[in-house]
Amino acid sequence: MSSNSSIDQNATPKSRRSPWFWIPSLYFAEGIPYVVVMTVAVIMYKKLGISNTKIALYTSWLYLPWVIKPFWSPLVDIIRTKRWWIVSMQLLIGAGLAGVALTIPTNNFLQYTMMFLWLLAFSSATHDIAADGFYMLGISSHDQAWFVGIRSTFYRLAMIAGQGLLVMFAGYFEQTIGLTSAWSLTFYLLAGMFLGLSLYHGFFLPKPVSDCPQKSADFASIISGFLETFAEFFRKKHILPILGFLLFYRLAEAQLVKMASPFLLDTRQAGGLELTTTQVGFVYGTIGVVMLTLGGILGGLVAAKHGLKAWLLWMVLAINLPNAVYVVLSFLQPESFMAVNLAVAVEQFGYGFGFTAYMLFMLYVSQGEHETAHYAICTGFMALGMMLPGMLSGWLQELVGYQNFFVWVMISTIPSFAVCWFIPLDPEFGKVSSQEGPN
């Protein structure tokens, strides 16, 4: 009997908890820590006077937990239940956020806050493993398909809340209680929210009968099986072009994303646009996220109609060429806030459309007996492809200035185009047949 049928037939009231009580909040909780580590921390450090070199280097290192999370994912299966991991990791995320808030006013705040951001990043990556696994156990196969849009929507709402409302909140209080106190208050607010989420999920998460740890006696066989699955990934045909695509398709974006917010915040004398924290929160958290979502939806629709191969060139153009708006912004330094919003809207729409190719290619590469594990490995390489270029982006920007840096970003798009010529791709992959209907 499958785990899903067990849920239906042997369910207790706690195991039958409506998905509406926990899926929206679970995936909102999954999105917030990631956006805090990758985006909000960049803005905070810039406002607190940290150099672009250090911001890019240190915050890029925070990708590491997502790079290596496939290696410790078996432990989530072996030790305790996925429900326990979710609740525990949310408590640890809250502790990490509180630690950041507590140490922002200290003299050595960079070292201390980074220590707590590392705790936050590892807890968040582990939470992702447990949450995605629990999703498969907590509801039936039919509901899994139905709720995939709901989980995606609330993950997007977390992006809006983190990049937008949260940053705007900090920007408002910068003007009233001061820079340091504003960011401490912001992280205390987040810590309190995660304490509440942990308590909430401790009560409302269902207790499916299939959510149980694997026997410790199977530890050796589990690890052996994992290593074999990992090795099998690298035995795939055309593995070198596959790895080239995973690592270089987002080369330009990996550098741009670390310097975009510092560029918007920096003074005009330093080559930036001198926006306020609130304005940056509005640009990226509202306009940016909306256009990113629209681009992603359109990318999915056209790929479903014609297949990924037919749209691959257009998608690699979309994810790279809109980066040129930053070249224009850095040379013109417009004072119009509307012009900045328009430029970011174009760039984010292009990214959303172009990123569809990356997501679909990971699904294509992962096809086979170990689809879930191989997809997790692909996401690890995705994070590595963002981490390594991002680490050097701040140093390069301070070396050559914003104008030349964004020109370099455009040059860095060349490998993205090159790797697309060599990857294996079935022309039919991604198409939705009339018999299947939309997935």
GUVO-791056 format. One record per residue (C-alpha): residue in one letter; x, z, y. Coordinates in steps of 0.05 Angstrom, whole numbers, plus 5000, padded with zeros to 4 digits. Each point is the difference from the previous one (the first is absolute). Example, Ala and Ser with C-alpha at 12.3 -4.5 7.8 and 13.67 -1.06 7.14 Angstrom:
residues 2
SITE   zalum   east     up   north
SITE       A   5246   5156    4910
SITE       S   5027   4987    5069
***
This chain:
residues 439
SITE   zalum   east     up   north
SITE       M   5000   5000    5000
SITE       S   5028   4982    5069
SITE       S   5011   5051    5054
SITE       N   4946   4968    5042
SITE       S   4948   5006    4945
SITE       S   5022   5073    4992
SITE       I   4984   5011    5073
SITE       D   4931   4972    4991
SITE       Q   4980   5034    4936
SITE       N   5037   5066    4998
SITE       A   5000   5014    5074
SITE       T   4987   5069    5029
SITE       P   4971   5007    5071
SITE       K   5070   5007    5027
SITE       S   5024   4937    4965
SITE       R   4939   4961    5025
SITE       R   5014   5014    5074
SITE       S   4978   4941    5042
SITE       P   5059   4955    5020
SITE       W   4974   5001    5071
SITE       F   5020   5074    5003
SITE       W   5073   4987    4987
SITE       I   5023   4927    5001
SITE       P   4995   4991    5076
SITE       S   5036   5065    5015
SITE       L   5052   4989    4945
SITE       Y   5023   4933    5026
SITE       F   4997   5023    5072
SITE       A   5047   5056    4978
SITE       E   5044   4949    4966
SITE       G   5008   4957    5062
SITE       I   5015   5054    5053
SITE       P   5068   5025    4974
SITE       Y   5026   4929    4993
SITE       V   4982   4980    5071
SITE       V   5028   5066    5026
SITE       V   5067   4990    4966
SITE       M   5007   4926    5016
SITE       T   4968   4993    5069
SITE       V   4982   5065    5034
SITE       A   5069   5030    4987
SITE       V   5033   4940    5033
SITE       I   4957   5009    5063
SITE       M   5012   5076    5000
SITE       Y   5075   4994    4995
SITE       K   5002   4947    5054
SITE       K   4961   5044    5048
SITE       L   5045   5059    4983
SITE       G   5061   4961    5021
SITE       I   5032   4979    4933
SITE       S   5039   4935    5002
SITE       N   4973   4937    4967
SITE       T   5060   5000    4952
SITE       K   4982   5069    4973
SITE       I   4925   4987    5000
SITE       A   5007   4937    4958
SITE       L   5052   5028    4953
SITE       Y   4967   5067    4985
SITE       T   4927   4977    4997
SITE       S   5019   4941    4956
SITE       W   5030   5048    4950
SITE       L   4931   5030    4993
SITE       Y   4979   4937    4962
SITE       L   5043   5025    4942
SITE       P   4946   5042    4965
SITE       W   4956   4938    4996
SITE       V   5059   4959    4975
SITE       I   5014   5047    4941
SITE       K   4931   5027    4985
SITE       P   4993   4957    4937
SITE       F   5056   5042    4970
SITE       W   4964   5066    5003
SITE       S   4929   4974    4990
SITE       P   5004   5019    4925
SITE       L   5007   5073    5021
SITE       V   4931   4997    5033
SITE       D   4972   4981    4932
SITE       I   5039   5053    4962
SITE       I   4994   5061    5045
SITE       R   4931   5027    5017
SITE       T   4939   4958    5019
SITE       K   4996   4946    5053
SITE       R   4948   5043    5035
SITE       W   5050   5057    5004
SITE       W   5053   4953    5028
SITE       I   4953   4974    5054
SITE       V   4980   5069    5025
SITE       S   5071   5027    4995
SITE       M   5031   4941    5036
SITE       Q   4950   5005    5056
SITE       L   5021   5072    5009
SITE       L   5073   4979    5002
SITE       I   4984   4945    5050
SITE       G   4967   5051    5043
SITE       A   5061   5045    4994
SITE       G   5045   4942    5020
SITE       L   4958   4985    5060
SITE       A   4999   5073    5021
SITE       G   5076   5002    4992
SITE       V   5007   4940    5047
SITE       A   4955   5034    5051
SITE       L   5038   5065    4995
SITE       T   5069   4969    5009
SITE       I   4986   4949    5055
SITE       P   5015   5052    5055
SITE       T   5067   5021    4969
SITE       N   5068   4977    5024
SITE       N   5017   4964    4935
SITE       F   4931   4970    4993
SITE       L   5024   4933    4973
SITE       Q   5032   5031    4938
SITE       Y   4944   5049    4987
SITE       T   4942   4952    5011
SITE       M   5034   4948    4956
SITE       M   5006   5052    4945
SITE       F   4925   5013    5002
SITE       L   4985   4925    5006
SITE       W   5039   4991    4935
SITE       L   4955   5053    4967
SITE       L   4940   4963    5029
SITE       A   5024   4932    4975
SITE       F   5015   5023    4928
SITE       S   4934   5038    4997
SITE       S   4963   4939    5027
SITE       A   5032   4952    4950
SITE       T   4982   5048    4943
SITE       H   4930   5006    5028
SITE       D   4993   4924    4997
SITE       I   5018   4999    4926
SITE       A   4950   5055    4984
SITE       A   4944   4973    5043
SITE       D   5003   4929    4973
SITE       G   5002   5027    4929
SITE       F   4943   5048    5013
SITE       Y   4958   4943    5028
SITE       M   5004   4966    4932
SITE       L   4978   5063    4964
SITE       G   4948   5028    5048
SITE       I   4950   4942    5000
SITE       S   4976   4946    4954
SITE       S   5029   4930    4997
SITE       H   4939   4973    5037
SITE       D   5008   5051    5056
SITE       Q   5075   4987    5005
SITE       A   4985   4928    5018
SITE       W   4945   5019    5048
SITE       F   5039   5055    5036
SITE       V   5064   4960    5009
SITE       G   4975   4976    5068
SITE       I   4981   5071    5019
SITE       R   5069   5028    4985
SITE       S   5032   4942    5038
SITE       T   4955   5012    5060
SITE       F   5016   5074    5004
SITE       Y   5075   4986    4992
SITE       R   4993   4953    5059
SITE       L   4963   5054    5039
SITE       A   5059   5045    4987
SITE       M   5045   4947    5032
SITE       I   4955   4999    5061
SITE       A   4997   5076    5003
SITE       G   5076   5007    4992
SITE       Q   5026   4943    5042
SITE       G   4944   5003    5050
SITE       L   4961   5064    5011
SITE       L   5057   5046    4980
SITE       V   5050   4967    5046
SITE       M   4949   4997    5056
SITE       F   4986   5074    4989
SITE       A   5074   5016    5007
SITE       G   5004   4955    5062
SITE       Y   4943   5036    5034
SITE       F   5031   5069    4989
SITE       E   5068   4976    5023
SITE       Q   4969   4997    5069
SITE       T   4969   5069    4996
SITE       I   5043   5048    4959
SITE       G   5067   4963    4998
SITE       L   5036   4953    4952
SITE       T   5025   5050    4948
SITE       S   4937   5042    4998
SITE       A   4956   4937    4994
SITE       W   5036   4975    4938
SITE       S   5001   5070    4969
SITE       L   4926   5006    5011
SITE       T   4988   4931    4969
SITE       F   5037   5019    4936
SITE       Y   4966   5068    4996
SITE       L   4934   4963    5004
SITE       L   5021   4955    4942
SITE       A   5024   5060    4960
SITE       G   4933   5034    5009
SITE       M   4964   4937    4979
SITE       F   5040   4996    4935
SITE       L   4987   5072    4985
SITE       G   4926   4984    5007
SITE       L   5007   4938    4957
SITE       S   5035   5039    4945
SITE       L   4945   5052    4999
SITE       Y   4946   4947    5003
SITE       H   5029   4960    4942
SITE       G   5012   5063    4960
SITE       F   4924   5008    5001
SITE       F   4973   4929    5002
SITE       L   5047   4961    4955
SITE       P   4967   4989    4932
SITE       K   5031   5026    4936
SITE       P   4999   4941    4952
SITE       V   5013   5019    4928
SITE       S   5053   4945    4996
SITE       D   5041   5031    5056
SITE       C   5048   5042    4958
SITE       P   5076   5002    4994
SITE       Q   5033   4964    4943
SITE       K   5031   5044    4947
SITE       S   5070   5024    5016
SITE       A   5020   4980    4929
SITE       D   4992   4928    5022
SITE       F   5049   5007    5057
SITE       A   5056   4962    4967
SITE       S   4955   4943    4978
SITE       I   4968   4996    5068
SITE       I   5068   4995    5035
SITE       S   5024   4950    4948
SITE       G   4938   4958    5010
SITE       F   5008   5003    5075
SITE       L   5072   4977    4997
SITE       E   4981   4943    4954
SITE       T   4944   4979    5047
SITE       F   5050   5002    5058
SITE       A   5051   4958    4962
SITE       E   4945   4951    4981
SITE       F   4986   4988    5073
SITE       F   5072   4976    5011
SITE       R   4996   4955    4939
SITE       K   4945   4959    5033
SITE       K   5014   4926    5007
SITE       H   5023   4981    5071
SITE       I   5015   5073    5015
SITE       L   5052   4983    5054
SITE       P   4952   4958    5042
SITE       I   4947   5053    4990
SITE       L   5046   5055    5026
SITE       G   5022   4955    5057
SITE       F   4928   4992    5022
SITE       L   4985   5074    4994
SITE       L   5061   5019    5041
SITE       F   5003   4945    5053
SITE       Y   4929   4977    5014
SITE       R   4992   5057    5050
SITE       L   5071   5000    5026
SITE       A   4981   4985    5072
SITE       E   4941   5047    5000
SITE       A   5042   5057    4972
SITE       Q   5044   4997    5061
SITE       L   4945   4987    5050
SITE       V   4955   5057    4978
SITE       K   5052   5053    5016
SITE       M   5014   4975    5070
SITE       A   4931   4978    5022
SITE       S   4976   5068    5024
SITE       P   5066   5020    5032
SITE       F   4999   4933    5038
SITE       L   4930   5014    5026
SITE       L   5019   5071    5021
SITE       D   5069   4987    5029
SITE       T   5012   4994    5075
SITE       R   5002   4932    5033
SITE       Q   5072   5013    5019
SITE       A   5016   5006    4926
SITE       G   4962   4936    4985
SITE       G   4935   5031    4977
SITE       L   4928   4997    5026
SITE       E   4994   5074    5020
SITE       L   4931   5012    4971
SITE       T   4974   5070    4993
SITE       T   4991   5034    4932
SITE       T   4925   4993    5007
SITE       Q   5006   4925    5014
SITE       V   5044   4989    4939
SITE       G   4950   5038    4957
SITE       F   4944   4956    5025
SITE       V   5039   4935    4990
SITE       Y   5021   5013    4928
SITE       G   4946   5048    4976
SITE       T   4939   4960    5023
SITE       I   5014   4927    5019
SITE       G   5059   4995    4952
SITE       V   4965   5030    4939
SITE       V   4936   4960    5012
SITE       M   5038   4934    5004
SITE       L   5043   5019    4941
SITE       T   4937   5012    4959
SITE       L   4968   4934    5022
SITE       G   5063   4962    4982
SITE       G   5001   5032    4931
SITE       I   4927   4984    4987
SITE       L   5010   4927    5020
SITE       G   5062   4996    4957
SITE       G   4962   5026    4940
SITE       L   4943   4951    5011
SITE       V   5043   4937    5005
SITE       A   5044   5021    4941
SITE       A   4937   5011    4958
SITE       K   4975   4931    5017
SITE       H   5063   4958    4993
SITE       G   5050   5044    4964
SITE       L   5063   5034    5026
SITE       K   5046   4940    4991
SITE       A   4958   4957    5046
SITE       W   5005   5051    5056
SITE       L   5069   5028    4989
SITE       L   5034   4959    5054
SITE       W   4946   5017    5051
SITE       M   5005   5073    4982
SITE       V   5076   5003    5008
SITE       L   4991   4965    5067
SITE       A   4946   5051    5020
SITE       I   5041   5062    4983
SITE       N   5062   4975    5037
SITE       L   4985   4954    5059
SITE       P   4956   5049    5038
SITE       N   5062   5044    5006
SITE       A   5017   4952    5056
SITE       V   4951   5038    5045
SITE       Y   5053   5056    5004
SITE       V   5051   4949    5024
SITE       V   4952   4980    5055
SITE       L   4983   5071    5018
SITE       S   5073   5021    5003
SITE       F   5018   4942    5047
SITE       L   4938   5003    5045
SITE       Q   4988   5076    4998
SITE       P   4928   4991    5023
SITE       E   4966   5056    5037
SITE       S   4931   4980    4975
SITE       F   4976   5047    4945
SITE       M   4952   4946    4978
SITE       A   5058   4952    4987
SITE       V   5034   5052    4956
SITE       N   4935   5010    4961
SITE       L   4992   4925    4990
SITE       A   5072   4992    4976
SITE       V   4994   5058    4950
SITE       A   4933   4973    4976
SITE       V   5031   4932    4984
SITE       E   5059   5032    4965
SITE       Q   4957   5048    4958
SITE       F   4950   4947    4981
SITE       G   5057   4956    4976
SITE       Y   5030   5058    4961
SITE       G   4933   5016    4967
SITE       F   4990   4927    4979
SITE       G   5072   4991    4977
SITE       F   5005   5065    4962
SITE       T   4945   4976    4954
SITE       A   5051   4954    4967
SITE       Y   5045   5060    4985
SITE       M   4944   5041    4969
SITE       L   4975   4942    4958
SITE       F   5071   4983    4977
SITE       M   5010   5072    4976
SITE       L   4936   4994    4959
SITE       Y   5025   4933    4973
SITE       V   5067   5028    4980
SITE       S   4968   5062    4968
SITE       Q   4954   4962    4953
SITE       G   5008   5019    4927
SITE       E   4999   5060    4954
SITE       H   5030   5050    5050
SITE       E   4965   4975    5062
SITE       T   4991   5068    5034
SITE       A   5072   5022    4989
SITE       H   5029   4933    5021
SITE       Y   4957   5000    5063
SITE       A   5028   5069    5017
SITE       I   5071   4973    4992
SITE       C   4982   4942    5047
SITE       T   4976   5050    5052
SITE       G   5066   5037    4993
SITE       F   5038   4935    5016
SITE       M   4952   4989    5058
SITE       A   5018   5067    5030
SITE       L   5075   4986    4988
SITE       G   4993   4934    5036
SITE       M   4972   5038    5060
SITE       M   5049   5058    4997
SITE       L   5067   4965    5000
SITE       P   4990   4952    5058
SITE       G   4963   5053    5040
SITE       M   5059   5048    4995
SITE       L   5045   4954    5041
SITE       S   4948   4974    5049
SITE       G   5008   5055    5052
SITE       W   5076   4994    5000
SITE       L   4995   4925    5009
SITE       Q   4948   5005    5055
SITE       E   5043   5049    5040
SITE       L   5060   4954    4989
SITE       V   4968   4935    5026
SITE       G   4939   5023    5040
SITE       Y   4926   4987    4988
SITE       Q   5001   4926    5019
SITE       N   5056   4980    4953
SITE       F   4974   5046    4946
SITE       F   4932   4965    4998
SITE       V   5035   4933    4999
SITE       W   5039   5026    4940
SITE       V   4934   5020    4968
SITE       M   4977   4928    5006
SITE       I   5065   4977    4967
SITE       S   4988   5050    4945
SITE       T   4936   4963    4981
SITE       I   5042   4945    4967
SITE       P   5011   5037    4934
SITE       S   4925   5012    4996
SITE       F   4988   4925    4999
SITE       A   5058   4988    4953
SITE       V   4977   5047    4945
SITE       C   4932   4967    4997
SITE       W   5031   4935    4974
SITE       F   5027   5032    4937
SITE       I   4946   5047    4974
SITE       P   4958   4981    4939
SITE       L   4927   4993    5017
SITE       D   4940   4973    4962
SITE       P   4959   4955    5046
SITE       E   4936   5031    4971
SITE       F   5020   5072    5013
SITE       G   4955   5036    5049
SITE       K   4942   4950    4995
SITE       V   4932   5028    4984
SITE       S   4962   4954    4954
SITE       S   4926   4988    5009
SITE       Q   4988   5033    4932
SITE       E   5038   5063    5019
SITE       G   4972   5009    5070
SITE       P   5038   5039    5054
SITE       N   5041   5059    4975
***
